[in-house]
Amino acid sequence: MTTSLRPKYISFDCYGTLINFQMKEKMEELFADRVAPEEMKQFTTDFARYRLDEVMGDFRPYDEILCNSVERTCRRWGVECHDNEGLKFYEAVKTWQPHPDVPDALATLAKEYKLVILSNSMNDLIPHSVEKLGAPFYRVYTAEQAKAYKPRLQAFEYMIEQLGCSPEDILHVSSSYRYDHLSADDIGIKNRVFVARGHEPSWPVWGSHEIKNLGGLPALVGL
């Protein structure tokens, strides 16, 4: 399927969309001795909800976001929390790999498009992931640079201002409606692609194009 999408920039969420996001698996590993198997699904869900809540305020380093999220989850469940346990999640991020469909798709897209990352990451953290993607990115923007995490509009405003473009010039790609698509729409980025990775449901009413994996993206932009 081809479309008339021909953006100046294709921007990507990184973790979950490009890199296989494994917070849930890391939580299951670290808390297997403290949380019953039948309760683990809800425990990891609460951890995800607290991470979202933590990024909605003023900017703080991501290791602090993770530590606070782990502590709040443990407090809610009455589970023992070790000091600075969130740092184990922070260090784990550096080891995560791309989804299998990502490198080839990015290589194809990079032949004709300027690729951009807008990530809820830190300046010292994101290079570990970008180098694994194997594609030349035109720009990589972090929450630390923007002084705001997605889904806050300030994060998207920062990207648009740094690129010196209008929202209409961008095609934004993400596997998360909660963190990316709704805010991108609010800021005026109407061309969006939802990658159905399975960790969030589809939400067609918002008008994003939907693909099963990144291998479907080149066709959407005429490649």
DRENKOLTI-250056 format. One record per residue: residue number from 0; x, y, z of N, C-alpha, C in turn. Coordinates in Angstrom, 3 decimals. Layout:
N
i; nu; nv; nw; cau; cav; caw; cu; cv; cw
NUM; X; Y; Z; X; Y; Z; X; Y; Z
...
This chain:
223
i; nu; nv; nw; cau; cav; caw; cu; cv; cw
0; 0.845; -1.197; 0.000; 0.000; 0.000; 0.000; 0.873; 1.237; 0.000
1; 0.636; 2.135; -0.908; 1.350; 3.402; -0.944; 0.394; 4.528; -0.596
2; 0.946; 5.603; -0.094; 0.146; 6.764; 0.263; 0.860; 8.005; -0.216
3; 0.263; 9.152; 0.052; 0.867; 10.427; -0.331; 1.702; 11.021; 0.790
4; 1.994; 10.232; 1.818; 2.806; 10.733; 2.924; 4.237; 10.948; 2.457
5; 4.673; 12.211; 2.455; 6.048; 12.532; 2.075; 6.570; 13.598; 3.033
6; 6.828; 13.245; 4.277; 7.239; 14.238; 5.271; 8.684; 14.677; 5.074
7; 9.022; 15.817; 5.676; 10.424; 16.248; 5.701; 11.212; 15.431; 6.722
8; 10.530; 15.076; 7.808; 11.171; 14.322; 8.879; 10.258; 13.177; 9.308
9; 10.865; 12.049; 9.649; 10.138; 10.968; 10.299; 10.699; 10.847; 11.709
10; 9.861; 11.133; 12.688; 10.301; 11.069; 14.086; 9.776; 9.793; 14.732
11; 10.576; 9.266; 15.651; 10.257; 7.991; 16.285; 10.345; 8.099; 17.805
12; 9.399; 7.465; 18.461; 9.612; 7.072; 19.840; 10.644; 5.954; 19.813
13; 11.470; 5.868; 20.847; 12.531; 4.853; 20.839; 12.126; 3.573; 21.554
14; 11.841; 3.673; 22.857; 11.648; 2.471; 23.675; 10.225; 1.935; 23.565
15; 10.127; 0.738; 23.078; 8.833; 0.128; 22.789; 8.581; 0.096; 21.299
16; 8.892; 1.196; 20.621; 8.672; 1.294; 19.180; 9.843; 0.712; 18.401
17; 11.054; 1.156; 18.731; 12.258; 0.677; 18.051; 13.012; -0.361; 18.878
18; 13.218; -0.030; 20.154; 13.900; -0.928; 21.076; 12.861; -1.750; 21.834
19; 13.126; -3.031; 21.976; 12.225; -3.917; 22.714; 12.227; -3.528; 24.187
20; 11.147; -2.899; 24.630; 11.022; -2.345; 25.984; 10.693; -3.473; 26.956
21; 11.567; -3.695; 27.946; 11.435; -4.873; 28.785; 11.348; -4.549; 30.274
22; 10.671; -3.448; 30.593; 10.455; -3.108; 32.003; 9.663; -4.202; 32.719
23; 8.642; -4.712; 32.060; 7.801; -5.749; 32.656; 8.624; -6.990; 32.980
24; 9.443; -7.413; 32.022; 10.246; -8.605; 32.221; 11.279; -8.404; 33.328
25; 11.850; -7.199; 33.398; 12.834; -6.918; 34.448; 12.167; -6.906; 35.814
26; 10.962; -6.373; 35.888; 10.222; -6.370; 37.144; 9.907; -7.797; 37.576
27; 9.496; -8.627; 36.639; 9.206; -10.029; 36.964; 10.453; -10.741; 37.479
28; 11.595; -10.433; 36.899; 12.856; -11.048; 37.321; 13.239; -10.614; 38.735
29; 13.181; -9.316; 38.997; 13.656; -8.789; 40.277; 12.715; -9.089; 41.437
30; 11.427; -9.214; 41.148; 10.450; -9.355; 42.226; 9.830; -10.754; 42.289
31; 10.420; -11.706; 41.601; 9.874; -13.065; 41.608; 9.812; -13.660; 43.007
32; 10.727; -13.214; 43.897; 10.750; -13.753; 45.260; 9.891; -12.956; 46.238
33; 9.237; -11.892; 45.724; 8.455; -11.027; 46.609; 6.994; -10.885; 46.213
34; 6.688; -11.234; 44.978; 5.316; -11.097; 44.468; 4.860; -12.442; 43.925
35; 3.673; -12.887; 44.321; 3.136; -14.170; 43.875; 2.886; -14.156; 42.367
36; 3.089; -15.282; 41.698; 2.903; -15.338; 40.235; 1.536; -14.840; 39.775
37; 0.500; -15.177; 40.539; -0.846; -14.764; 40.128; -1.090; -13.268; 40.306
38; -0.215; -12.588; 41.024; -0.358; -11.149; 41.249; 0.616; -10.315; 40.411
39; 1.533; -10.989; 39.731; 2.595; -10.268; 39.039; 2.082; -9.392; 37.899
40; 1.086; -9.854; 37.165; 0.569; -9.060; 36.050; 0.064; -7.706; 36.533
41; -0.712; -7.684; 37.612; -1.221; -6.417; 38.129; -0.100; -5.589; 38.744
42; 0.860; -6.251; 39.355; 2.004; -5.553; 39.948; 2.788; -4.799; 38.876
43; 3.071; -5.446; 37.766; 3.807; -4.783; 36.690; 2.964; -3.709; 36.009
44; 1.644; -3.914; 35.956; 0.752; -2.888; 35.403; 0.787; -1.634; 36.264
45; 0.757; -1.814; 37.577; 0.830; -0.658; 38.472; 2.164; 0.069; 38.330
46; 3.230; -0.675; 38.147; 4.546; -0.072; 37.912; 4.518; 0.814; 36.674
47; 3.887; 0.350; 35.604; 3.770; 1.143; 34.377; 2.956; 2.405; 34.622
48; 1.895; 2.298; 35.400; 1.045; 3.459; 35.676; 1.776; 4.506; 36.508
49; 2.569; 4.052; 37.458; 3.339; 5.004; 38.259; 4.427; 5.678; 37.433
50; 5.023; 4.960; 36.481; 6.022; 5.595; 35.614; 5.392; 6.716; 34.804
51; 4.189; 6.476; 34.297; 3.491; 7.526; 33.560; 3.184; 8.707; 34.463
52; 2.720; 8.448; 35.658; 2.403; 9.525; 36.585; 3.650; 10.341; 36.946
53; 4.777; 9.657; 37.109; 6.004; 10.329; 37.511; 6.534; 11.294; 36.456
54; 6.288; 11.015; 35.183; 6.835; 11.888; 34.137; 5.935; 13.074; 33.818
55; 4.794; 13.184; 34.470; 3.854; 14.245; 34.139; 4.193; 15.590; 34.779
56; 5.075; 15.600; 35.752; 5.413; 16.846; 36.433; 6.659; 17.487; 35.868
57; 7.305; 18.322; 36.687; 8.545; 18.966; 36.287; 9.616; 17.917; 36.022
58; 10.542; 18.245; 35.144; 11.573; 17.294; 34.761; 12.447; 16.887; 35.945
59; 12.683; 15.584; 36.018; 13.665; 15.005; 36.937; 14.405; 13.908; 36.189
60; 15.633; 13.586; 36.573; 16.382; 12.543; 35.877; 15.617; 11.223; 35.859
61; 15.836; 10.449; 34.789; 15.053; 9.237; 34.604; 15.348; 8.180; 35.657
62; 16.567; 8.153; 36.193; 16.832; 7.186; 37.259; 15.985; 7.496; 38.492
63; 15.738; 8.779; 38.734; 14.864; 9.166; 39.844; 13.419; 8.779; 39.559
64; 12.999; 8.946; 38.307; 11.653; 8.532; 37.895; 11.450; 7.050; 38.184
65; 12.424; 6.236; 37.810; 12.319; 4.793; 38.006; 12.349; 4.413; 39.481
66; 13.234; 5.027; 40.241; 13.303; 4.719; 41.672; 11.994; 5.062; 42.368
67; 11.448; 6.226; 42.054; 10.177; 6.621; 42.661; 9.046; 5.685; 42.250
68; 9.037; 5.278; 40.996; 7.971; 4.396; 40.501; 8.024; 3.033; 41.173
69; 9.235; 2.499; 41.345; 9.381; 1.214; 42.031; 8.934; 1.343; 43.485
70; 9.366; 2.402; 44.156; 9.011; 2.598; 45.558; 7.508; 2.750; 45.736
71; 6.863; 3.489; 44.861; 5.413; 3.693; 44.982; 4.651; 2.400; 44.718
72; 5.132; 1.616; 43.755; 4.491; 0.331; 43.476; 4.607; -0.598; 44.678
73; 5.803; -0.660; 45.250; 6.019; -1.523; 46.418; 5.180; -1.068; 47.604
74; 5.092; 0.237; 47.790; 4.306; 0.768; 48.908; 2.837; 0.389; 48.747
75; 2.337; 0.480; 47.532; 0.936; 0.149; 47.271; 0.646; -1.317; 47.580
76; 1.627; -2.162; 47.297; 1.433; -3.605; 47.464; 1.942; -4.130; 48.799
77; 2.566; -3.279; 49.595; 3.126; -3.739; 50.851; 4.286; -4.699; 50.654
78; 5.080; -4.446; 49.611; 6.204; -5.304; 49.242; 7.510; -4.616; 49.622
79; 8.465; -5.377; 50.099; 9.766; -4.812; 50.459; 10.445; -4.216; 49.230
80; 11.006; -3.022; 49.397; 11.721; -2.349; 48.322; 13.143; -2.058; 48.784
81; 14.108; -2.513; 48.023; 15.502; -2.286; 48.366; 15.926; -0.877; 47.955
82; 16.910; -0.321; 48.605; 17.372; 1.034; 48.310; 17.817; 1.148; 46.850
83; 17.336; 2.229; 46.208; 17.727; 2.533; 44.818; 17.517; 1.364; 43.864
84; 16.469; 0.595; 44.103; 16.209; -0.569; 43.249; 15.904; -0.164; 41.808
85; 15.381; 1.043; 41.639; 15.090; 1.522; 40.290; 16.313; 1.639; 39.409
86; 17.505; 1.758; 40.010; 18.726; 1.878; 39.222; 19.013; 0.612; 38.426
87; 18.522; -0.518; 38.903; 18.711; -1.767; 38.161; 17.956; -1.726; 36.837
88; 16.811; -1.068; 36.834; 16.052; -0.907; 35.601; 16.787; 0.042; 34.655
89; 17.333; 1.102; 35.198; 18.059; 2.097; 34.404; 19.230; 1.444; 33.676
90; 19.988; 0.634; 34.397; 21.143; -0.026; 33.799; 20.712; -1.071; 32.776
91; 19.569; -1.705; 33.014; 19.088; -2.726; 32.081; 18.750; -2.139; 30.717
92; 18.281; -0.882; 30.698; 17.908; -0.232; 29.438; 19.070; -0.270; 28.444
93; 20.275; -0.124; 28.929; 21.457; -0.064; 28.060; 21.681; -1.362; 27.285
94; 21.112; -2.454; 27.765; 21.350; -3.762; 27.153; 20.254; -4.189; 26.186
95; 19.132; -3.491; 26.164; 18.000; -3.919; 25.358; 18.288; -3.760; 23.874
96; 17.724; -4.643; 23.078; 17.996; -4.724; 21.646; 16.803; -4.232; 20.818
97; 17.035; -3.900; 19.549; 15.924; -3.510; 18.670; 14.971; -4.670; 18.419
98; 13.718; -4.350; 18.139; 12.815; -5.358; 17.603; 13.401; -5.875; 16.285
99; 13.203; -7.147; 15.955; 13.824; -7.726; 14.756; 13.485; -7.004; 13.453
100; 12.301; -6.390; 13.383; 11.863; -5.739; 12.153; 12.442; -4.346; 11.962
101; 13.165; -3.836; 12.944; 13.567; -2.422; 12.948; 14.775; -2.095; 12.079
102; 15.916; -2.764; 12.207; 17.116; -2.307; 11.491; 16.950; -2.189; 9.980
103; 16.374; -3.197; 9.346; 16.216; -3.146; 7.890; 15.276; -2.023; 7.469
104; 14.186; -1.842; 8.203; 13.235; -0.780; 7.863; 13.884; 0.593; 7.999
105; 14.630; 0.810; 9.067; 15.311; 2.091; 9.253; 16.337; 2.345; 8.159
106; 17.076; 1.305; 7.777; 18.072; 1.459; 6.718; 17.421; 1.893; 5.409
107; 16.256; 1.324; 5.117; 15.529; 1.707; 3.905; 15.039; 3.137; 3.991
108; 14.452; 3.503; 5.115; 13.912; 4.850; 5.285; 15.002; 5.916; 5.236
109; 16.168; 5.598; 5.787; 17.259; 6.577; 5.861; 17.814; 6.951; 4.497
110; 17.517; 6.172; 3.475; 18.005; 6.484; 2.138; 17.356; 7.752; 1.585
111; 16.124; 8.055; 2.048; 15.404; 9.197; 1.484; 14.887; 10.180; 2.518
112; 14.887; 9.796; 3.792; 14.274; 10.642; 4.809; 15.246; 10.959; 5.939
113; 15.043; 12.127; 6.529; 15.772; 12.495; 7.738; 15.049; 11.879; 8.929
114; 15.739; 11.005; 9.635; 15.157; 10.275; 10.757; 15.509; 10.957; 12.064
115; 14.521; 11.040; 12.948; 14.664; 11.750; 14.225; 14.140; 10.844; 15.337
116; 14.770; 10.902; 16.493; 14.253; 10.230; 17.685; 13.840; 11.278; 18.701
117; 12.660; 11.095; 19.286; 12.207; 11.884; 20.433; 11.908; 10.889; 21.540
118; 12.781; 10.844; 22.545; 12.717; 9.767; 23.524; 12.660; 10.281; 24.955
119; 11.934; 9.560; 25.779; 11.933; 9.814; 27.222; 13.196; 9.227; 27.843
120; 14.319; 9.763; 27.454; 15.599; 9.205; 27.857; 16.512; 10.308; 28.354
121; 17.712; 9.900; 28.731; 18.728; 10.818; 29.210; 19.875; 10.858; 28.201
122; 20.662; 11.916; 28.251; 21.745; 12.080; 27.291; 22.787; 10.960; 27.384
123; 23.004; 10.431; 28.581; 23.996; 9.372; 28.743; 23.435; 7.995; 28.444
124; 22.129; 7.897; 28.334; 21.468; 6.601; 28.157; 21.172; 6.302; 26.694
125; 20.701; 7.280; 25.968; 20.199; 7.048; 24.608; 21.266; 6.532; 23.648
126; 22.553; 6.929; 23.754; 23.528; 6.413; 22.785; 23.653; 4.896; 22.787
127; 23.459; 4.263; 23.939; 23.536; 2.804; 24.018; 22.484; 2.156; 23.117
128; 21.340; 2.809; 22.974; 20.264; 2.263; 22.151; 20.413; 2.664; 20.686
129; 20.779; 3.901; 20.437; 20.881; 4.380; 19.056; 21.911; 3.578; 18.277
130; 23.030; 3.263; 18.906; 24.070; 2.525; 18.195; 23.597; 1.130; 17.789
131; 22.653; 0.576; 18.522; 22.130; -0.755; 18.201; 21.151; -0.723; 17.030
132; 20.625; 0.451; 16.706; 19.636; 0.564; 15.637; 20.275; 0.533; 14.258
133; 21.551; 0.922; 14.175; 22.304; 0.778; 12.938; 21.907; 1.693; 11.812
134; 21.219; 2.803; 12.110; 20.796; 3.731; 11.065; 21.306; 5.131; 11.380
135; 21.554; 5.943; 10.355; 22.000; 7.319; 10.589; 20.826; 8.227; 10.941
136; 20.755; 8.631; 12.181; 19.686; 9.546; 12.596; 20.145; 10.988; 12.425
137; 19.254; 11.793; 11.881; 19.553; 13.212; 11.656; 19.663; 13.957; 12.973
138; 18.742; 13.678; 13.882; 18.764; 14.280; 15.215; 18.216; 13.272; 16.230
139; 18.723; 13.346; 17.456; 18.219; 12.538; 18.570; 17.949; 13.472; 19.736
140; 16.696; 13.555; 20.146; 16.291; 14.463; 21.223; 15.837; 13.649; 22.437
141; 16.243; 14.094; 23.602; 15.905; 13.405; 24.846; 15.048; 14.291; 25.741
142; 14.428; 13.656; 26.720; 13.672; 14.405; 27.724; 14.596; 15.331; 28.507
143; 15.822; 14.897; 28.705; 16.779; 15.748; 29.422; 17.029; 17.048; 28.670
144; 17.110; 16.988; 27.353; 17.293; 18.195; 26.552; 16.045; 19.069; 26.575
145; 14.889; 18.433; 26.436; 13.625; 19.174; 26.389; 13.171; 19.654; 27.758
146; 13.758; 19.068; 28.812; 13.326; 19.339; 30.187; 11.859; 18.980; 30.381
147; 11.441; 17.947; 29.683; 10.068; 17.448; 29.803; 9.998; 16.071; 29.170
148; 9.188; 15.207; 29.756; 8.933; 13.878; 29.212; 7.626; 13.877; 28.429
149; 7.579; 13.053; 27.391; 6.286; 12.757; 26.807; 5.450; 12.028; 27.863
150; 4.149; 12.256; 27.919; 3.281; 12.889; 26.927; 3.124; 14.407; 27.062
151; 3.964; 15.071; 27.845; 3.839; 16.526; 27.946; 4.108; 17.184; 26.591
152; 3.317; 18.180; 26.265; 3.450; 18.844; 24.975; 4.800; 19.516; 24.827
153; 5.405; 19.915; 25.933; 6.699; 20.593; 25.895; 7.747; 19.747; 25.183
154; 7.676; 18.442; 25.340; 8.639; 17.565; 24.668; 8.508; 17.671; 23.152
155; 7.275; 17.646; 22.653; 7.057; 17.757; 21.216; 7.377; 19.165; 20.715
156; 7.058; 20.165; 21.503; 7.399; 21.542; 21.127; 8.904; 21.699; 20.958
157; 9.648; 21.077; 21.846; 11.105; 21.164; 21.769; 11.605; 20.590; 20.447
158; 11.123; 19.427; 20.079; 11.548; 18.812; 18.818; 11.232; 19.712; 17.637
159; 10.028; 20.239; 17.605; 9.609; 21.090; 16.480; 10.460; 22.351; 16.409
160; 10.729; 22.951; 17.560; 11.551; 24.164; 17.596; 12.978; 23.886; 17.156
161; 13.536; 22.765; 17.605; 14.910; 22.430; 17.236; 15.037; 22.118; 15.749
162; 14.050; 21.485; 15.176; 14.077; 21.177; 13.755; 13.790; 22.415; 12.903
163; 13.180; 23.420; 13.505; 12.844; 24.632; 12.767; 11.810; 24.391; 11.693
164; 10.858; 23.532; 11.991; 9.843; 23.165; 11.012; 8.462; 23.379; 11.605
165; 7.449; 23.022; 10.838; 6.079; 23.058; 11.327; 5.638; 21.631; 11.633
166; 4.588; 21.460; 12.452; 4.104; 20.109; 12.736; 3.727; 19.324; 11.482
167; 3.298; 20.029; 10.439; 2.896; 19.366; 9.200; 4.064; 18.712; 8.473
168; 5.293; 19.098; 8.833; 6.474; 18.546; 8.178; 6.904; 17.199; 8.760
169; 6.246; 16.781; 9.839; 6.692; 15.606; 10.591; 5.695; 14.457; 10.459
170; 6.228; 13.266; 10.293; 5.460; 12.029; 10.460; 5.994; 11.374; 11.729
171; 5.135; 11.219; 12.742; 5.594; 10.672; 14.018; 5.149; 9.216; 14.151
172; 6.089; 8.375; 14.603; 5.873; 6.930; 14.662; 6.060; 6.454; 16.096
173; 5.054; 5.759; 16.615; 5.134; 5.271; 17.991; 4.190; 4.098; 18.195
174; 4.530; 3.268; 19.166; 3.666; 2.154; 19.559; 2.813; 2.503; 20.770
175; 2.788; 3.789; 21.158; 2.032; 4.206; 22.344; 1.124; 5.390; 22.038
176; -0.166; 5.191; 22.236; -1.090; 6.317; 22.163; -0.951; 7.206; 23.397
177; -0.780; 6.600; 24.560; -0.790; 7.374; 25.811; 0.393; 8.329; 25.890
178; 1.555; 7.890; 25.426; 2.750; 8.722; 25.523; 2.955; 9.616; 24.300
179; 2.499; 9.185; 23.136; 2.880; 9.874; 21.900; 1.718; 10.394; 21.053
180; 0.830; 9.513; 20.633; -0.114; 9.899; 19.586; -1.074; 11.009; 20.009
181; -1.592; 10.937; 21.209; -2.557; 11.957; 21.628; -1.893; 13.316; 21.733
182; -0.705; 13.354; 22.312; 0.000; 14.626; 22.453; 0.483; 15.150; 21.106
183; 0.953; 14.251; 20.236; 1.368; 14.679; 18.901; 0.200; 15.315; 18.162
184; -0.971; 14.722; 18.290; -2.164; 15.297; 17.673; -2.477; 16.660; 18.271
185; -2.374; 16.777; 19.588; -2.658; 18.057; 20.245; -1.721; 19.167; 19.780
186; -0.481; 18.821; 19.491; 0.505; 19.829; 19.097; 0.450; 20.123; 17.602
187; -0.374; 19.357; 16.873; -0.570; 19.640; 15.459; 0.081; 18.672; 14.499
188; 0.695; 17.598; 15.018; 1.282; 16.576; 14.144; 0.160; 15.620; 13.733
189; -0.385; 15.847; 12.572; -1.546; 15.076; 12.127; -1.157; 13.782; 11.411
190; 0.066; 13.720; 10.914; 0.525; 12.502; 10.240; 1.254; 11.627; 11.256
191; 0.635; 10.506; 11.582; 1.172; 9.645; 12.631; 0.983; 8.180; 12.234
192; 1.890; 7.353; 12.731; 1.812; 5.913; 12.470; 1.894; 5.179; 13.800
193; 0.900; 4.340; 14.042; 0.864; 3.503; 15.240; 1.417; 2.133; 14.895
194; 2.473; 1.725; 15.611; 3.047; 0.391; 15.432; 2.407; -0.520; 16.474
195; 1.635; -1.484; 16.020; 0.843; -2.325; 16.927; 1.720; -3.418; 17.534
196; 2.500; -3.040; 18.532; 3.412; -3.971; 19.196; 2.702; -4.866; 20.211
197; 1.470; -4.517; 20.569; 0.703; -5.356; 21.474; 0.672; -4.893; 22.914
198; 1.474; -3.875; 23.271; 1.444; -3.415; 24.655; 0.402; -2.322; 24.891
199; -0.196; -1.797; 23.822; -1.331; -0.881; 23.933; -2.332; -1.229; 22.844
200; -3.628; -1.048; 23.106; -4.629; -1.341; 22.081; -4.652; -0.280; 20.996
201; -5.151; -0.660; 19.844; -5.359; 0.292; 18.759; -6.473; 1.259; 19.128
202; -6.410; 2.471; 18.597; -7.394; 3.510; 18.911; -7.688; 4.280; 17.621
203; -8.375; 3.649; 16.666; -8.540; 4.209; 15.321; -9.179; 5.595; 15.276
204; -9.970; 5.950; 16.277; -10.667; 7.229; 16.250; -9.704; 8.407; 16.142
205; -8.434; 8.212; 16.545; -7.469; 9.303; 16.499; -6.832; 9.482; 15.127
206; -7.117; 8.594; 14.191; -6.711; 8.814; 12.808; -5.283; 8.479; 12.462
207; -4.579; 7.763; 13.326; -3.219; 7.355; 12.991; -3.252; 6.171; 12.027
208; -2.306; 6.141; 11.105; -2.114; 4.946; 10.291; -1.631; 3.829; 11.210
209; -1.967; 2.595; 10.902; -1.558; 1.474; 11.751; -0.798; 0.438; 10.944
210; 0.343; -0.006; 11.489; 1.116; -1.078; 10.889; 1.438; -2.116; 11.970
211; 1.657; -3.359; 11.555; 1.935; -4.425; 12.519; 3.351; -4.350; 13.048
212; 4.270; -3.924; 12.204; 5.654; -3.747; 12.619; 6.287; -2.707; 11.703
213; 7.532; -2.365; 11.973; 8.147; -1.259; 11.234; 8.390; -1.597; 9.772
214; 8.351; -2.882; 9.436; 8.518; -3.266; 8.051; 7.453; -2.690; 7.132
215; 6.320; -2.292; 7.699; 5.261; -1.702; 6.904; 5.408; -0.213; 6.654
216; 6.381; 0.434; 7.298; 6.503; 1.886; 7.187; 7.047; 2.359; 5.846
217; 8.064; 1.733; 5.269; 8.537; 2.241; 3.974; 7.446; 2.386; 2.921
218; 6.548; 1.438; 2.857; 5.470; 1.520; 1.861; 4.569; 2.721; 2.108
219; 4.362; 3.055; 3.392; 3.498; 4.193; 3.699; 4.071; 5.521; 3.226
220; 5.389; 5.576; 3.075; 6.029; 6.829; 2.638; 6.609; 6.699; 1.226
221; 6.077; 5.753; 0.478; 6.396; 5.662; -0.931; 7.678; 4.961; -1.284
222; 8.222; 4.165; -0.391; 9.469; 3.437; -0.671; 9.187; 1.948; -0.940
